[in-house]
């Protein structure tokens, strides 16, 4: 966890919301498990490409489901669903 609060600084600055959000996100992600390794690349104004390292899985053994604000990637070995 972080030892400082950015709230007073946020109140006294205008136009730096995105910067403070990036700082908050960087502290939030430090202790989380980031497995499997992934990469999110911006490929257009509002288009992104997500790459996952799913070693040992064939494309037919993976399902991707998108529900509102949640993307779920599930893999089953041997095709047993």
PyMOL Python script that loads the backbone (N, CA, C, O; Angstrom):
from pymol import cmd

cmd.read_pdbstr("""\
ATOM      1  N   UNK A   1       0.836  -1.184   0.000  1.00  0.00           N
ATOM      2  CA  UNK A   1       0.000   0.000   0.000  1.00  0.00           C
ATOM      3  C   UNK A   1       0.872   1.236   0.000  1.00  0.00           C
ATOM      4  O   UNK A   1       2.054   1.193   0.342  1.00  0.00           O
ATOM      5  N   UNK A   2       0.269   2.319  -0.385  1.00  0.00           N
ATOM      6  CA  UNK A   2       1.022   3.561  -0.389  1.00  0.00           C
ATOM      7  C   UNK A   2       0.892   4.272   0.943  1.00  0.00           C
ATOM      8  O   UNK A   2      -0.050   4.028   1.696  1.00  0.00           O
ATOM      9  N   UNK A   3       1.841   5.154   1.233  1.00  0.00           N
ATOM     10  CA  UNK A   3       1.881   5.844   2.512  1.00  0.00           C
ATOM     11  C   UNK A   3       1.444   7.294   2.420  1.00  0.00           C
ATOM     12  O   UNK A   3       1.555   8.024   3.405  1.00  0.00           O
ATOM     13  N   UNK A   4       0.956   7.730   1.281  1.00  0.00           N
ATOM     14  CA  UNK A   4       0.560   9.117   1.145  1.00  0.00           C
ATOM     15  C   UNK A   4      -0.777   9.220   0.438  1.00  0.00           C
ATOM     16  O   UNK A   4      -1.182   8.313  -0.289  1.00  0.00           O
ATOM     17  N   UNK A   5      -1.470  10.354   0.664  1.00  0.00           N
ATOM     18  CA  UNK A   5      -2.798  10.585   0.112  1.00  0.00           C
ATOM     19  C   UNK A   5      -2.724  11.737  -0.882  1.00  0.00           C
ATOM     20  O   UNK A   5      -2.257  12.824  -0.540  1.00  0.00           O
ATOM     21  N   UNK A   6      -3.184  11.505  -2.115  1.00  0.00           N
ATOM     22  CA  UNK A   6      -3.144  12.535  -3.148  1.00  0.00           C
ATOM     23  C   UNK A   6      -4.373  13.431  -3.158  1.00  0.00           C
ATOM     24  O   UNK A   6      -4.454  14.337  -3.986  1.00  0.00           O
ATOM     25  N   UNK A   7      -5.324  13.208  -2.271  1.00  0.00           N
ATOM     26  CA  UNK A   7      -6.574  13.969  -2.277  1.00  0.00           C
ATOM     27  C   UNK A   7      -6.357  15.476  -2.155  1.00  0.00           C
ATOM     28  O   UNK A   7      -6.959  16.215  -2.934  1.00  0.00           O
ATOM     29  N   UNK A   8      -5.535  15.983  -1.229  1.00  0.00           N
ATOM     30  CA  UNK A   8      -5.349  17.441  -1.157  1.00  0.00           C
ATOM     31  C   UNK A   8      -4.755  18.030  -2.438  1.00  0.00           C
ATOM     32  O   UNK A   8      -5.111  19.141  -2.830  1.00  0.00           O
ATOM     33  N   UNK A   9      -3.858  17.298  -3.089  1.00  0.00           N
ATOM     34  CA  UNK A   9      -3.254  17.791  -4.323  1.00  0.00           C
ATOM     35  C   UNK A   9      -4.281  17.814  -5.442  1.00  0.00           C
ATOM     36  O   UNK A   9      -4.300  18.745  -6.248  1.00  0.00           O
ATOM     37  N   UNK A  10      -5.135  16.800  -5.500  1.00  0.00           N
ATOM     38  CA  UNK A  10      -6.183  16.748  -6.525  1.00  0.00           C
ATOM     39  C   UNK A  10      -7.112  17.954  -6.443  1.00  0.00           C
ATOM     40  O   UNK A  10      -7.534  18.484  -7.471  1.00  0.00           O
ATOM     41  N   UNK A  11      -7.431  18.390  -5.226  1.00  0.00           N
ATOM     42  CA  UNK A  11      -8.343  19.513  -5.048  1.00  0.00           C
ATOM     43  C   UNK A  11      -7.750  20.832  -5.524  1.00  0.00           C
ATOM     44  O   UNK A  11      -8.488  21.728  -5.933  1.00  0.00           O
ATOM     45  N   UNK A  12      -6.421  20.963  -5.476  1.00  0.00           N
ATOM     46  CA  UNK A  12      -5.803  22.240  -5.815  1.00  0.00           C
ATOM     47  C   UNK A  12      -5.287  22.305  -7.254  1.00  0.00           C
ATOM     48  O   UNK A  12      -4.722  23.324  -7.651  1.00  0.00           O
ATOM     49  N   UNK A  13      -5.468  21.244  -8.043  1.00  0.00           N
ATOM     50  CA  UNK A  13      -5.020  21.254  -9.429  1.00  0.00           C
ATOM     51  C   UNK A  13      -6.193  20.984 -10.354  1.00  0.00           C
ATOM     52  O   UNK A  13      -7.127  20.261 -10.005  1.00  0.00           O
ATOM     53  N   UNK A  14      -6.131  21.573 -11.533  1.00  0.00           N
ATOM     54  CA  UNK A  14      -7.177  21.376 -12.533  1.00  0.00           C
ATOM     55  C   UNK A  14      -6.513  20.854 -13.796  1.00  0.00           C
ATOM     56  O   UNK A  14      -5.488  21.379 -14.231  1.00  0.00           O
ATOM     57  N   UNK A  15      -7.099  19.825 -14.380  1.00  0.00           N
ATOM     58  CA  UNK A  15      -6.593  19.294 -15.631  1.00  0.00           C
ATOM     59  C   UNK A  15      -5.586  18.172 -15.497  1.00  0.00           C
ATOM     60  O   UNK A  15      -5.056  17.706 -16.505  1.00  0.00           O
ATOM     61  N   UNK A  16      -5.304  17.724 -14.286  1.00  0.00           N
ATOM     62  CA  UNK A  16      -4.339  16.657 -14.086  1.00  0.00           C
ATOM     63  C   UNK A  16      -5.009  15.376 -13.586  1.00  0.00           C
ATOM     64  O   UNK A  16      -4.340  14.517 -13.011  1.00  0.00           O
ATOM     65  N   UNK A  17      -6.313  15.239 -13.797  1.00  0.00           N
ATOM     66  CA  UNK A  17      -7.039  14.060 -13.324  1.00  0.00           C
ATOM     67  C   UNK A  17      -6.463  12.770 -13.897  1.00  0.00           C
ATOM     68  O   UNK A  17      -6.298  11.787 -13.175  1.00  0.00           O
ATOM     69  N   UNK A  18      -6.157  12.773 -15.192  1.00  0.00           N
ATOM     70  CA  UNK A  18      -5.623  11.574 -15.841  1.00  0.00           C
ATOM     71  C   UNK A  18      -4.283  11.182 -15.219  1.00  0.00           C
ATOM     72  O   UNK A  18      -4.029   9.998 -14.998  1.00  0.00           O
ATOM     73  N   UNK A  19      -3.434  12.150 -14.939  1.00  0.00           N
ATOM     74  CA  UNK A  19      -2.138  11.875 -14.317  1.00  0.00           C
ATOM     75  C   UNK A  19      -2.310  11.223 -12.950  1.00  0.00           C
ATOM     76  O   UNK A  19      -1.631  10.244 -12.640  1.00  0.00           O
ATOM     77  N   UNK A  20      -3.216  11.761 -12.126  1.00  0.00           N
ATOM     78  CA  UNK A  20      -3.430  11.193 -10.804  1.00  0.00           C
ATOM     79  C   UNK A  20      -4.060   9.804 -10.880  1.00  0.00           C
ATOM     80  O   UNK A  20      -3.770   8.945 -10.047  1.00  0.00           O
ATOM     81  N   UNK A  21      -4.920   9.578 -11.873  1.00  0.00           N
ATOM     82  CA  UNK A  21      -5.494   8.245 -12.062  1.00  0.00           C
ATOM     83  C   UNK A  21      -4.388   7.233 -12.408  1.00  0.00           C
ATOM     84  O   UNK A  21      -4.400   6.107 -11.912  1.00  0.00           O
ATOM     85  N   UNK A  22      -3.444   7.634 -13.252  1.00  0.00           N
ATOM     86  CA  UNK A  22      -2.334   6.743 -13.600  1.00  0.00           C
ATOM     87  C   UNK A  22      -1.471   6.425 -12.381  1.00  0.00           C
ATOM     88  O   UNK A  22      -1.031   5.289 -12.206  1.00  0.00           O
ATOM     89  N   UNK A  23      -1.233   7.425 -11.546  1.00  0.00           N
ATOM     90  CA  UNK A  23      -0.446   7.194 -10.331  1.00  0.00           C
ATOM     91  C   UNK A  23      -1.179   6.236  -9.401  1.00  0.00           C
ATOM     92  O   UNK A  23      -0.578   5.303  -8.869  1.00  0.00           O
ATOM     93  N   UNK A  24      -2.482   6.464  -9.203  1.00  0.00           N
ATOM     94  CA  UNK A  24      -3.276   5.568  -8.354  1.00  0.00           C
ATOM     95  C   UNK A  24      -3.261   4.139  -8.893  1.00  0.00           C
ATOM     96  O   UNK A  24      -3.100   3.185  -8.132  1.00  0.00           O
ATOM     97  N   UNK A  25      -3.431   3.994 -10.215  1.00  0.00           N
ATOM     98  CA  UNK A  25      -3.443   2.663 -10.817  1.00  0.00           C
ATOM     99  C   UNK A  25      -2.107   1.957 -10.654  1.00  0.00           C
ATOM    100  O   UNK A  25      -2.074   0.747 -10.430  1.00  0.00           O
ATOM    101  N   UNK A  26      -1.010   2.688 -10.761  1.00  0.00           N
ATOM    102  CA  UNK A  26       0.300   2.045 -10.631  1.00  0.00           C
ATOM    103  C   UNK A  26       0.506   1.506  -9.217  1.00  0.00           C
ATOM    104  O   UNK A  26       1.120   0.452  -9.048  1.00  0.00           O
ATOM    105  N   UNK A  27       0.011   2.198  -8.211  1.00  0.00           N
ATOM    106  CA  UNK A  27       0.135   1.691  -6.842  1.00  0.00           C
ATOM    107  C   UNK A  27      -0.799   0.514  -6.609  1.00  0.00           C
ATOM    108  O   UNK A  27      -0.457  -0.409  -5.869  1.00  0.00           O
ATOM    109  N   UNK A  28      -1.957   0.533  -7.221  1.00  0.00           N
ATOM    110  CA  UNK A  28      -2.941  -0.523  -7.028  1.00  0.00           C
ATOM    111  C   UNK A  28      -2.471  -1.836  -7.638  1.00  0.00           C
ATOM    112  O   UNK A  28      -2.788  -2.903  -7.112  1.00  0.00           O
ATOM    113  N   UNK A  29      -1.721  -1.781  -8.738  1.00  0.00           N
ATOM    114  CA  UNK A  29      -1.319  -2.992  -9.455  1.00  0.00           C
ATOM    115  C   UNK A  29      -0.065  -3.653  -8.898  1.00  0.00           C
ATOM    116  O   UNK A  29       0.236  -4.781  -9.286  1.00  0.00           O
ATOM    117  N   UNK A  30       0.671  -3.012  -8.015  1.00  0.00           N
ATOM    118  CA  UNK A  30       1.948  -3.545  -7.575  1.00  0.00           C
ATOM    119  C   UNK A  30       1.831  -4.885  -6.858  1.00  0.00           C
ATOM    120  O   UNK A  30       2.684  -5.746  -7.071  1.00  0.00           O
ATOM    121  N   UNK A  31       0.840  -5.102  -6.035  1.00  0.00           N
ATOM    122  CA  UNK A  31       0.760  -6.325  -5.263  1.00  0.00           C
ATOM    123  C   UNK A  31      -0.115  -7.400  -5.863  1.00  0.00           C
ATOM    124  O   UNK A  31      -0.261  -8.468  -5.268  1.00  0.00           O
ATOM    125  N   UNK A  32      -0.702  -7.158  -7.018  1.00  0.00           N
ATOM    126  CA  UNK A  32      -1.637  -8.112  -7.597  1.00  0.00           C
ATOM    127  C   UNK A  32      -0.914  -9.190  -8.394  1.00  0.00           C
ATOM    128  O   UNK A  32       0.203  -8.998  -8.873  1.00  0.00           O
ATOM    129  N   UNK A  33      -1.580 -10.313  -8.518  1.00  0.00           N
ATOM    130  CA  UNK A  33      -1.070 -11.412  -9.326  1.00  0.00           C
ATOM    131  C   UNK A  33      -1.422 -11.123 -10.784  1.00  0.00           C
ATOM    132  O   UNK A  33      -2.599 -10.988 -11.118  1.00  0.00           O
ATOM    133  N   UNK A  34      -0.436 -11.028 -11.635  1.00  0.00           N
ATOM    134  CA  UNK A  34      -0.665 -10.719 -13.041  1.00  0.00           C
ATOM    135  C   UNK A  34      -0.386 -11.935 -13.912  1.00  0.00           C
ATOM    136  O   UNK A  34       0.376 -11.863 -14.876  1.00  0.00           O
ATOM    137  N   UNK A  35      -1.012 -13.048 -13.561  1.00  0.00           N
ATOM    138  CA  UNK A  35      -0.845 -14.264 -14.343  1.00  0.00           C
ATOM    139  C   UNK A  35      -2.162 -14.594 -15.008  1.00  0.00           C
ATOM    140  O   UNK A  35      -3.182 -14.536 -14.321  1.00  0.00           O
ATOM    141  N   UNK A  36      -2.231 -14.921 -16.227  1.00  0.00           N
ATOM    142  CA  UNK A  36      -1.126 -15.075 -17.156  1.00  0.00           C
ATOM    143  C   UNK A  36      -0.622 -13.713 -17.638  1.00  0.00           C
ATOM    144  O   UNK A  36      -1.345 -12.719 -17.558  1.00  0.00           O
ATOM    145  N   UNK A  37       0.607 -13.667 -18.134  1.00  0.00           N
ATOM    146  CA  UNK A  37       1.134 -12.401 -18.649  1.00  0.00           C
ATOM    147  C   UNK A  37       0.260 -11.887 -19.788  1.00  0.00           C
ATOM    148  O   UNK A  37      -0.222 -12.661 -20.615  1.00  0.00           O
ATOM    149  N   UNK A  38       0.065 -10.580 -19.818  1.00  0.00           N
ATOM    150  CA  UNK A  38      -0.788  -9.998 -20.852  1.00  0.00           C
ATOM    151  C   UNK A  38      -0.244  -8.646 -21.279  1.00  0.00           C
ATOM    152  O   UNK A  38       0.598  -8.056 -20.602  1.00  0.00           O
ATOM    153  N   UNK A  39      -0.735  -8.171 -22.400  1.00  0.00           N
ATOM    154  CA  UNK A  39      -0.370  -6.863 -22.910  1.00  0.00           C
ATOM    155  C   UNK A  39      -1.616  -6.243 -23.522  1.00  0.00           C
ATOM    156  O   UNK A  39      -2.358  -6.910 -24.244  1.00  0.00           O
ATOM    157  N   UNK A  40      -1.848  -4.962 -23.234  1.00  0.00           N
ATOM    158  CA  UNK A  40      -2.963  -4.218 -23.814  1.00  0.00           C
ATOM    159  C   UNK A  40      -2.367  -3.126 -24.681  1.00  0.00           C
ATOM    160  O   UNK A  40      -1.639  -2.264 -24.188  1.00  0.00           O
ATOM    161  N   UNK A  41      -2.674  -3.160 -25.981  1.00  0.00           N
ATOM    162  CA  UNK A  41      -2.127  -2.188 -26.924  1.00  0.00           C
ATOM    163  C   UNK A  41      -3.268  -1.395 -27.551  1.00  0.00           C
ATOM    164  O   UNK A  41      -4.282  -1.960 -27.962  1.00  0.00           O
ATOM    165  N   UNK A  42      -3.090  -0.102 -27.617  1.00  0.00           N
ATOM    166  CA  UNK A  42      -4.083   0.764 -28.258  1.00  0.00           C
ATOM    167  C   UNK A  42      -3.815   0.743 -29.756  1.00  0.00           C
ATOM    168  O   UNK A  42      -2.718   1.090 -30.194  1.00  0.00           O
ATOM    169  N   UNK A  43      -4.813   0.335 -30.550  1.00  0.00           N
ATOM    170  CA  UNK A  43      -4.639   0.210 -31.991  1.00  0.00           C
ATOM    171  C   UNK A  43      -5.482   1.220 -32.763  1.00  0.00           C
ATOM    172  O   UNK A  43      -5.436   1.246 -33.993  1.00  0.00           O
ATOM    173  N   UNK A  44      -6.235   2.035 -32.073  1.00  0.00           N
ATOM    174  CA  UNK A  44      -7.059   3.060 -32.704  1.00  0.00           C
ATOM    175  C   UNK A  44      -7.563   4.025 -31.654  1.00  0.00           C
ATOM    176  O   UNK A  44      -7.235   3.902 -30.474  1.00  0.00           O
ATOM    177  N   UNK A  45      -8.357   4.980 -32.085  1.00  0.00           N
ATOM    178  CA  UNK A  45      -8.886   5.990 -31.165  1.00  0.00           C
ATOM    179  C   UNK A  45      -9.602   5.359 -29.974  1.00  0.00           C
ATOM    180  O   UNK A  45      -9.402   5.770 -28.831  1.00  0.00           O
ATOM    181  N   UNK A  46     -10.431   4.368 -30.247  1.00  0.00           N
ATOM    182  CA  UNK A  46     -11.144   3.685 -29.165  1.00  0.00           C
ATOM    183  C   UNK A  46     -11.134   2.166 -29.359  1.00  0.00           C
ATOM    184  O   UNK A  46     -12.089   1.476 -29.004  1.00  0.00           O
ATOM    185  N   UNK A  47     -10.032   1.661 -29.930  1.00  0.00           N
ATOM    186  CA  UNK A  47      -9.871   0.223 -30.143  1.00  0.00           C
ATOM    187  C   UNK A  47      -8.590  -0.252 -29.471  1.00  0.00           C
ATOM    188  O   UNK A  47      -7.549   0.401 -29.547  1.00  0.00           O
ATOM    189  N   UNK A  48      -8.688  -1.402 -28.813  1.00  0.00           N
ATOM    190  CA  UNK A  48      -7.547  -1.965 -28.092  1.00  0.00           C
ATOM    191  C   UNK A  48      -7.381  -3.429 -28.464  1.00  0.00           C
ATOM    192  O   UNK A  48      -8.353  -4.100 -28.812  1.00  0.00           O
ATOM    193  N   UNK A  49      -6.140  -3.928 -28.391  1.00  0.00           N
ATOM    194  CA  UNK A  49      -5.858  -5.341 -28.634  1.00  0.00           C
ATOM    195  C   UNK A  49      -5.252  -5.909 -27.352  1.00  0.00           C
ATOM    196  O   UNK A  49      -4.286  -5.365 -26.817  1.00  0.00           O
ATOM    197  N   UNK A  50      -5.827  -7.002 -26.869  1.00  0.00           N
ATOM    198  CA  UNK A  50      -5.326  -7.666 -25.665  1.00  0.00           C
ATOM    199  C   UNK A  50      -4.639  -8.958 -26.096  1.00  0.00           C
ATOM    200  O   UNK A  50      -5.233  -9.795 -26.776  1.00  0.00           O
ATOM    201  N   UNK A  51      -3.380  -9.106 -25.691  1.00  0.00           N
ATOM    202  CA  UNK A  51      -2.618 -10.318 -25.996  1.00  0.00           C
ATOM    203  C   UNK A  51      -2.341 -11.046 -24.690  1.00  0.00           C
ATOM    204  O   UNK A  51      -1.857 -10.450 -23.728  1.00  0.00           O
ATOM    205  N   UNK A  52      -2.653 -12.344 -24.662  1.00  0.00           N
ATOM    206  CA  UNK A  52      -2.412 -13.182 -23.487  1.00  0.00           C
ATOM    207  C   UNK A  52      -1.402 -14.271 -23.826  1.00  0.00           C
ATOM    208  O   UNK A  52      -1.422 -14.818 -24.928  1.00  0.00           O
ATOM    209  N   UNK A  53      -0.523 -14.584 -22.884  1.00  0.00           N
ATOM    210  CA  UNK A  53       0.412 -15.691 -23.048  1.00  0.00           C
ATOM    211  C   UNK A  53      -0.213 -16.926 -22.406  1.00  0.00           C
ATOM    212  O   UNK A  53      -0.096 -17.128 -21.198  1.00  0.00           O
ATOM    213  N   UNK A  54      -0.869 -17.741 -23.206  1.00  0.00           N
ATOM    214  CA  UNK A  54      -1.578 -18.926 -22.711  1.00  0.00           C
ATOM    215  C   UNK A  54      -0.852 -20.183 -23.189  1.00  0.00           C
ATOM    216  O   UNK A  54      -1.354 -20.926 -24.033  1.00  0.00           O
ATOM    217  N   UNK A  55       0.306 -20.397 -22.645  1.00  0.00           N
ATOM    218  CA  UNK A  55       1.141 -21.536 -23.050  1.00  0.00           C
ATOM    219  C   UNK A  55       0.445 -22.855 -22.760  1.00  0.00           C
ATOM    220  O   UNK A  55      -0.126 -23.050 -21.688  1.00  0.00           O
ATOM    221  N   UNK A  56       0.502 -23.759 -23.736  1.00  0.00           N
ATOM    222  CA  UNK A  56      -0.041 -25.095 -23.552  1.00  0.00           C
ATOM    223  C   UNK A  56      -1.495 -25.251 -23.968  1.00  0.00           C
ATOM    224  O   UNK A  56      -2.034 -26.356 -23.903  1.00  0.00           O
ATOM    225  N   UNK A  57      -2.144 -24.171 -24.395  1.00  0.00           N
ATOM    226  CA  UNK A  57      -3.535 -24.241 -24.815  1.00  0.00           C
ATOM    227  C   UNK A  57      -3.641 -24.048 -26.322  1.00  0.00           C
ATOM    228  O   UNK A  57      -2.956 -23.209 -26.907  1.00  0.00           O
ATOM    229  N   UNK A  58      -4.508 -24.838 -26.935  1.00  0.00           N
ATOM    230  CA  UNK A  58      -4.833 -24.669 -28.348  1.00  0.00           C
ATOM    231  C   UNK A  58      -5.971 -23.650 -28.444  1.00  0.00           C
ATOM    232  O   UNK A  58      -6.730 -23.492 -27.488  1.00  0.00           O
ATOM    233  N   UNK A  59      -6.103 -22.964 -29.568  1.00  0.00           N
ATOM    234  CA  UNK A  59      -7.187 -21.974 -29.701  1.00  0.00           C
ATOM    235  C   UNK A  59      -8.581 -22.545 -29.433  1.00  0.00           C
ATOM    236  O   UNK A  59      -9.442 -21.843 -28.903  1.00  0.00           O
ATOM    237  N   UNK A  60      -8.812 -23.809 -29.793  1.00  0.00           N
ATOM    238  CA  UNK A  60     -10.138 -24.404 -29.573  1.00  0.00           C
ATOM    239  C   UNK A  60     -10.386 -24.765 -28.102  1.00  0.00           C
ATOM    240  O   UNK A  60     -11.513 -25.099 -27.738  1.00  0.00           O
ATOM    241  N   UNK A  61      -9.360 -24.703 -27.259  1.00  0.00           N
ATOM    242  CA  UNK A  61      -9.511 -24.989 -25.832  1.00  0.00           C
ATOM    243  C   UNK A  61      -9.759 -23.727 -25.001  1.00  0.00           C
ATOM    244  O   UNK A  61      -9.830 -23.795 -23.773  1.00  0.00           O
ATOM    245  N   UNK A  62      -9.890 -22.584 -25.666  1.00  0.00           N
ATOM    246  CA  UNK A  62     -10.050 -21.304 -24.971  1.00  0.00           C
ATOM    247  C   UNK A  62     -11.372 -20.667 -25.372  1.00  0.00           C
ATOM    248  O   UNK A  62     -11.732 -20.649 -26.549  1.00  0.00           O
ATOM    249  N   UNK A  63     -12.096 -20.140 -24.377  1.00  0.00           N
ATOM    250  CA  UNK A  63     -13.307 -19.366 -24.646  1.00  0.00           C
ATOM    251  C   UNK A  63     -13.124 -17.971 -24.068  1.00  0.00           C
ATOM    252  O   UNK A  63     -12.557 -17.792 -22.990  1.00  0.00           O
ATOM    253  N   UNK A  64     -13.618 -16.992 -24.812  1.00  0.00           N
ATOM    254  CA  UNK A  64     -13.555 -15.595 -24.386  1.00  0.00           C
ATOM    255  C   UNK A  64     -14.984 -15.083 -24.306  1.00  0.00           C
ATOM    256  O   UNK A  64     -15.745 -15.188 -25.267  1.00  0.00           O
ATOM    257  N   UNK A  65     -15.345 -14.523 -23.146  1.00  0.00           N
ATOM    258  CA  UNK A  65     -16.696 -14.007 -22.922  1.00  0.00           C
ATOM    259  C   UNK A  65     -16.604 -12.556 -22.484  1.00  0.00           C
ATOM    260  O   UNK A  65     -15.827 -12.222 -21.589  1.00  0.00           O
ATOM    261  N   UNK A  66     -17.396 -11.688 -23.113  1.00  0.00           N
ATOM    262  CA  UNK A  66     -17.436 -10.268 -22.733  1.00  0.00           C
ATOM    263  C   UNK A  66     -18.824  -9.950 -22.195  1.00  0.00           C
ATOM    264  O   UNK A  66     -19.816 -10.093 -22.910  1.00  0.00           O
ATOM    265  N   UNK A  67     -18.900  -9.518 -20.930  1.00  0.00           N
ATOM    266  CA  UNK A  67     -20.133  -9.103 -20.282  1.00  0.00           C
ATOM    267  C   UNK A  67     -19.930  -7.722 -19.699  1.00  0.00           C
ATOM    268  O   UNK A  67     -19.132  -7.553 -18.777  1.00  0.00           O
ATOM    269  N   UNK A  68     -20.632  -6.735 -20.215  1.00  0.00           N
ATOM    270  CA  UNK A  68     -20.544  -5.342 -19.759  1.00  0.00           C
ATOM    271  C   UNK A  68     -19.091  -4.913 -19.565  1.00  0.00           C
ATOM    272  O   UNK A  68     -18.392  -4.712 -20.558  1.00  0.00           O
ATOM    273  N   UNK A  69     -18.612  -4.767 -18.348  1.00  0.00           N
ATOM    274  CA  UNK A  69     -17.254  -4.300 -18.091  1.00  0.00           C
ATOM    275  C   UNK A  69     -16.314  -5.419 -17.672  1.00  0.00           C
ATOM    276  O   UNK A  69     -15.293  -5.152 -17.037  1.00  0.00           O
ATOM    277  N   UNK A  70     -16.632  -6.666 -18.010  1.00  0.00           N
ATOM    278  CA  UNK A  70     -15.819  -7.808 -17.583  1.00  0.00           C
ATOM    279  C   UNK A  70     -15.493  -8.684 -18.784  1.00  0.00           C
ATOM    280  O   UNK A  70     -16.383  -9.103 -19.523  1.00  0.00           O
ATOM    281  N   UNK A  71     -14.197  -8.956 -18.969  1.00  0.00           N
ATOM    282  CA  UNK A  71     -13.748  -9.870 -20.002  1.00  0.00           C
ATOM    283  C   UNK A  71     -13.230 -11.120 -19.305  1.00  0.00           C
ATOM    284  O   UNK A  71     -12.339 -11.043 -18.459  1.00  0.00           O
ATOM    285  N   UNK A  72     -13.796 -12.283 -19.665  1.00  0.00           N
ATOM    286  CA  UNK A  72     -13.415 -13.540 -19.042  1.00  0.00           C
ATOM    287  C   UNK A  72     -12.777 -14.439 -20.085  1.00  0.00           C
ATOM    288  O   UNK A  72     -13.344 -14.668 -21.154  1.00  0.00           O
ATOM    289  N   UNK A  73     -11.595 -14.946 -19.767  1.00  0.00           N
ATOM    290  CA  UNK A  73     -10.905 -15.896 -20.632  1.00  0.00           C
ATOM    291  C   UNK A  73     -10.784 -17.196 -19.854  1.00  0.00           C
ATOM    292  O   UNK A  73     -10.240 -17.226 -18.749  1.00  0.00           O
ATOM    293  N   UNK A  74     -11.300 -18.277 -20.447  1.00  0.00           N
ATOM    294  CA  UNK A  74     -11.302 -19.564 -19.766  1.00  0.00           C
ATOM    295  C   UNK A  74     -10.682 -20.614 -20.676  1.00  0.00           C
ATOM    296  O   UNK A  74     -10.981 -20.670 -21.869  1.00  0.00           O
ATOM    297  N   UNK A  75      -9.819 -21.441 -20.107  1.00  0.00           N
ATOM    298  CA  UNK A  75      -9.188 -22.509 -20.870  1.00  0.00           C
ATOM    299  C   UNK A  75      -9.432 -23.850 -20.221  1.00  0.00           C
ATOM    300  O   UNK A  75      -9.350 -23.986 -19.000  1.00  0.00           O
ATOM    301  N   UNK A  76      -9.732 -24.839 -21.042  1.00  0.00           N
ATOM    302  CA  UNK A  76      -9.942 -26.214 -20.560  1.00  0.00           C
ATOM    303  C   UNK A  76      -9.131 -27.161 -21.431  1.00  0.00           C
ATOM    304  O   UNK A  76      -9.290 -27.194 -22.652  1.00  0.00           O
ATOM    305  N   UNK A  77      -8.264 -27.925 -20.792  1.00  0.00           N
ATOM    306  CA  UNK A  77      -7.444 -28.879 -21.514  1.00  0.00           C
ATOM    307  C   UNK A  77      -8.275 -30.062 -22.002  1.00  0.00           C
ATOM    308  O   UNK A  77      -9.165 -30.541 -21.298  1.00  0.00           O
ATOM    309  N   UNK A  78      -7.981 -30.519 -23.195  1.00  0.00           N
ATOM    310  CA  UNK A  78      -8.647 -31.682 -23.749  1.00  0.00           C
ATOM    311  C   UNK A  78     -10.029 -31.387 -24.326  1.00  0.00           C
ATOM    312  O   UNK A  78     -10.720 -32.312 -24.753  1.00  0.00           O
ATOM    313  N   UNK A  79     -10.445 -30.134 -24.350  1.00  0.00           N
ATOM    314  CA  UNK A  79     -11.734 -29.772 -24.931  1.00  0.00           C
ATOM    315  C   UNK A  79     -12.933 -30.176 -24.101  1.00  0.00           C
ATOM    316  O   UNK A  79     -14.046 -30.204 -24.626  1.00  0.00           O
ATOM    317  N   UNK A  80     -12.753 -30.493 -22.814  1.00  0.00           N
ATOM    318  CA  UNK A  80     -13.866 -30.906 -21.950  1.00  0.00           C
ATOM    319  C   UNK A  80     -14.546 -29.679 -21.372  1.00  0.00           C
ATOM    320  O   UNK A  80     -13.989 -29.020 -20.494  1.00  0.00           O
ATOM    321  N   UNK A  81     -15.741 -29.364 -21.850  1.00  0.00           N
ATOM    322  CA  UNK A  81     -16.492 -28.206 -21.356  1.00  0.00           C
ATOM    323  C   UNK A  81     -17.568 -28.719 -20.482  1.00  0.00           C
ATOM    324  O   UNK A  81     -18.347 -27.937 -19.938  1.00  0.00           O
TER     325      UNK A  81
END
""", "prot")
cmd.dss("prot")
cmd.show_as("cartoon", "prot")
cmd.util.cbc("prot")
cmd.orient("prot")
